[in-house]
Amino acid sequence: MDELMPRRRRVSPWVVLALAVLINLPVASSTYLDWRLSRSGVDVEAVLVNSQADGDGGDGYALAFRFDEEVDPEQTVWTAPVSEDAFDRAVQTEVVRVRVLPDRPSAYEVQGEIGSSLGWLVTGFADVCLLGMVLLLRRGGRERLLQLVAVEDVQRHLPGAGPRTGFEDLGAETYLVIGEVSHIEDGAVIVDTGERRVRVQLGPYDNKVGYQQPGRVTARLSD
């Protein structure tokens, strides 16, 4: 029977959620820090340590600076890309005007700093890829439905009557299908047997099982 229908590989919604969190966490963290910086940041003057301008006439300007020990006891050298005006002003005064979180010197914004949208672009691209993967998996799951025809009514699978899910080959292209009734259609039901889904056409028979209830039915391969 496995040759007729490959086993369905399930992707847990929790896995998808975890991936979405991992993808969006950097941007979310950056946005939160920007919000804190706008509300709780303090304006300070940092000491210019180094400066770099694009020597080819481009528009690349960067400043390296250090906060006072009161702000950053470790005296780390921080950098930021800035506009030409901000670059010239810092070089002339040897002072870099910065807005910084007092308890987190790594969260800062230099006056005249040029932001980058690369993080948003990468995150957006990753989100689109994740959404596409989910849609493909859902579509693939629908396409792998095995089509069977009932030879009896779909009955409720009672507690204690054996495993709650199963797919047993009874011979002569007939199978015992046990599992949750995941969909109810006109003239058919879809039974989730755990590792695969089976669409059972009812024909003259009835479905006596409700939605998301355990059921069982004997069915044969469709012509």
N, C-alpha and C positions, 0 to 999 in steps of 0.2 A: 504493500500500500504506500510505503514511503516513496516509491518511484513515481507514484501518481501525483503526489503533492508534497513539496518540501515542508519541513517543520517551520512554524512561524517563529521568528525571533522577536521577542517583545522588548520594547524599550520603555523602561519605567518612567512615568511622569516625573518622578523625583530626580532621575538622572538628567532629564531635560532641564528641570528647574535648576539643578546644581550647575549645569553648563551655562545657563543664562546668567546666573549670579556671578560665576567666575568671569564671564565675558564683560559684564557691565560693572563689576566692582571697581575697577580702576577709575572709570569715568565718574561713577557715583561718588567715590571717595574724593576725587578732585573737585567735583561740584560742591560737596559738603564743606571742604576746606575753603573754597572761594567764598562760600556763604559766611563761614565763621570769620574769615579775613575782613569781609566788608562790614561785619557787625562789631567784632571785638579786636580788630587789628589796630596797632599803634604805628604812627609815622615816626621813623627814626632816620638818622643820617649815618650811613655805613662808610667805612674807609675804603677807598678805591685801592685795590691791590694790583690789578692788571687790566689792560684794555686791548681789544683786538678789532681791527677794521679790515674789511676785504680789500686787499691791495690791487684788485683787478677792476676797480671802479664799480663793484657791485654794491648791493645794499645790505651786506652783512656786517653788523656791529654787535659786539659782545663786551660785557663788563664782568670783571671778577672783583668781589668785595668781601669784606669781613665786618661782622657786627661787633659792637662793644661787648666786653666780657659779661656785662649785666644781662644782655640779651642772649648771647651764645657763649657760655663758659668754655666750650671746647674749641672755640676760635676756628671754626671751619670756614674754608673759602668757598663762597657760593658764586654762581654765575647766572647770567641772564642775557638773552638777546634783546637789544633795544633799538629804538629809532635813532636816526642820525643826530637829531637835536639833543636827545637825552645823552647820547654818547659824547657829543662835543661839550655839553655842560658838565658832565662828570669828569672829563679829562681836564678841563680848565680849573675846576674847583677841587678836584681830587676827593670829591664827596659824592656818594650815591644815595639818593633819596629812596627809601624803601618802606613799604607797609608790611608789618610782620606780626605774627601771633606771638605774644610774650612767652607763652609756654611751649612754643614749637617753632624754633628758628628756621626749620626747613620749609615752613609755610609762609611764603613771602611773595610780594609783587613789587617789582621795581618801577619807579615812575618812568613812563615811556617804554615799558616792556612790550615786546611784540609777541602775542600769543600764537599758538599753533593749533590748527584744527585736525592735525593728524590723528590724535587719539580718538576723536569723534568719528572720523572716517573709518578707522580700523574697527572700532566697536560696531559701527553701523553695518559694515561689510560682514563681520562675524555674526551679527544678529540675523542678517538676511540668509547667510549660509545655514545657520541653525534652523531657521524657519523652513527653509527648503528641504533640509534633511528630515524634519518632522513630517512635512507634507508627503515626501516621497515614501517614507515608512508607512504612513497611513494608507496611501494609495496602494503600495505593494501588498499591505495586509488584506485589502479588499480584493485585489486581483488573485490572491492565493486561495480564495474560498473554494473548497471542494463541493461540487454539485452532486447531491444525492436525491433520491426519490423515496418518500416514505412508503412502507408496506404495512403500516399500522398507525394508530393515533399517537400523537406526542403525549406521553404521560409524565406526571410529576415523579421525580426521582426522590423517593422517601428516605428520610434519615435512617441509617443502619442498613440500607439495602446495598451497601458496597461503596466503592470509591465515588466521590462526588464528580469526578471527571474521568473520561476514558473513551477510547476508540478501539473497538475490538472487531477483528476480522472473523466473521462467522462462516466464511466460505461462500462460494458461488456468487462472488461480487456483492455480498450482503454484509452490512456492518451494524454493530450496536454503538450508537452515539449517545454519550452521557456528558452533560455539562450544563452550564448556565445558558438560558435563552436570552441572548444579548440583543436580538432584534426580532420584531414581529412584523411581517409583511403580509400583503394580500396573497394568500395561497402559499406562503412559505415562512419558515423561521430560520434564524441563524443561531447555531449552538456553538458556544465556546467550550471546547474540550480541554483547554489548558494550553497545549502546545500548537493547536491548530483550530481553525474555525470551519464549520461545515454548514452549508446552506441546504436545507432539506425542503424540497417541494412537497407540499401536502397532498396534492391531487384530491382524491375523494375523502381523504382522512382529515381529522380535526386536530387542532392544537388545544390541549387542555391545561397548558402551563402559562402562567403569567410572565410578564417582563421581568428579567433578572432573577427568575426562579429556576431551581434545578430541574432538569427534565431528562427524559430518555426516550429514544425512538430507534426502531430497527428500520434501516433504509438500504436501498441498493443503488448502485451506480446509475446515473442518468444515461439515457441512450445518446 
